[in-house]
Amino acid sequence: MSMKFTISSQEIDICKNLCNFMPLYLLNEKTEFNPKWRIAAMLKKKTIRKWIGLSVLSLSLLVGACASGTPPLAKISDVENAIVRARESVAMTYAPLDLKFAEDKLSEAKALVAKKEYLPAGRLLDEALIDAKLAEAKSRSEQEKAQSAEMRDSIDALRMEIEHKSKAQ
């Protein structure tokens, strides 16, 4: 059961100017309009939109992959500050390996920045920042463990003293 509609010349002009969904040779003032044409035209539009979308996405990925970007100078300073904080928290004593990893990755990243390879340098800087923070956390943890053990020893010594005084009385 196909429904047929007649369309006016004004509607034809609107379709020609705005819709652009039907081949123009099919439109004239006496044409009967079949709604199936509209569906076919809409599918065609969606396909075109998909291709345009995919083209834009591909182009942006290509440009993003080829772009050199900017040097990650802020990340370099963040990593340097994190390494300084780790050293201040005596990481050389408690977490020397993690601190060494951070320093090595920082120097590799600086070399990559000098070669203008900013993306791998940024990744290395992220890893170096994590290593420096890990070294700082480990050293603070070890310092707190040492303080905790010292407090336990102090408490044990006070208990012993209290016990000796209570037995002496």
Secondary structure as UniProt FT lines:
FT   STRAND          5..6
FT   HELIX           9..14
FT   HELIX           15..19
FT   HELIX           24..26
FT   TURN            29..30
FT   STRAND          32..33
FT   HELIX           35..66
FT   HELIX           73..88
FT   TURN            89..90
FT   HELIX           91..94
FT   HELIX           96..114
FT   TURN            115..116
FT   HELIX           118..168
//
